[in-house]
Amino acid sequence: MAELQVMGLVRVAKMGEVEAVKHNGGVLFRLEFSVACDRLSKEKKTDFFNCVAFGRNAENFGNIMKVGEQVVIYGRAQIDEWEKDGVKRTAPKIVLSQFDKIWPPKQQEPSVPANDGIQESNFNFNG
């Protein structure tokens, strides 16, 4: 059976803390966060997805990304299942495998005239 692969341009909506969890006798970093994705329709709706990252991805995403920033995420979709108050519940989750931060365009510095606004006719170079 194949996995459902996910790729999307999203904004970070909620950021958890990177935590170290015990795993196979060692430590594995884990980060839970959520992302927002606008629908491509006339309806101005936004969908939110819970995500999780592990290991180096968790460390890097936690250090680099901030709420509101754009990012392209790559991963796989999975359905989490749990029971609460006797009711079985499910929710989709994206397991991050890679990400690319979308850096904002650099602000251009105001251009300054090469002669700093001084007219050459103000100087007598002939002595």
PyMOL commands that set and color helices and strands:
alter all, ss='L'
color gray80, all
select helices_A, chain A and resi 55-64+120-122
alter helices_A, ss='H'
color red, helices_A
select strands_A, chain A and resi 5-15+19-23+26-38+46-54+70-84+87-101
alter strands_A, ss='S'
color yellow, strands_A
deselect
rebuild
show_as cartoon
